[in-house]
Amino acid sequence: DTWLRVGLGLGIAALSSGLDQTADRWAQRRSGSKFSKAVAGVGNNLPLVVGGFAGLLALDNSDEHMSATSFTALEAGVAGVLASEAGKYVVGRSRPQAGLGNHDFHPLRSNNGSSGFPSGHTTAMWALVTPYAKEYDAPWLYGLASITNLARVTDRKHWVSDTVGGALLGYAIGDAFWRWHRGNEPRLSLSGDGVTMTWHTD
C-alpha cells in the first residue's frame, strides 16, 4: 500500500509536468506585475507565518488539543523541510530561471541543494497544514496551502510539477505524523524553568 501511494504520487507529479512550460510562459508574461508581486509576497511567506503560529499554539496550554495538534504540525513541517532538501540532492532538477528547460536533471551532485524538485516551500506548507486539516476536518486549509504552490510558479522559482511533488510529499508527511500521534499526543508547556514536553496517551 505504501509503495502504491508512492508510485501514484510520482505518477501525478510526472503528469503535472505537462503544465510546466505553459505555466512558466504565463508567469513570464506577468513578471513584475502587481498580481505576481502580491501572490509571491503572500505565498512565499505563508510557511513561515503558519509555522510561527503553530509554535505559539503549541505552547498555549489553555487548549491542550490544539497545542498537541500544533506540535504535530511543527514536527511535520521540520520533517518536510528535511525531506525536500534530501529530494533536491537526489533529483537535481534545474529551476525555470536557469533557462535549461524542465527536463534538465543532474542527480546526486553535491551542489544540488538549490535545485528545484521538490519545492521546499510547498512541502513545508502542506506538511504544516495537514495535521490541522485532518484533526479539525478543515479541507479548506489545502486551498490556503495551494497559494504557496501558485506563488512559487508565479515567481518562477519552480515548475508546476516541482510544487505538485512538494504538495504530495508534504501531505504524506503531515498525514503520517498526524496518524502517529493519534491517541499518543505530545504536550508542550512553557514555564520559568524552560520548555517541557510530556506525552498523553488515551
Protein Blocks (a to p, Z undefined) as FASTA:
>chain_A
ZZmmmmmmmmmmmmmmmmmmmmmmmmmmmgoiaklmmmmmmmmmmmmmmmmmmmmmmmmm
kbmmlmmmmmmmmmmmmmmmmmmmmmmmmnopacfklonojkbccehiaklmmmmbdcfk
lmmmmmmmmmmmmmnopaklmmmmmmmmmmmmmnopacfklmmmmmmmmmmmmmmmmmmm
gopacdddddfkbccdddddZZ
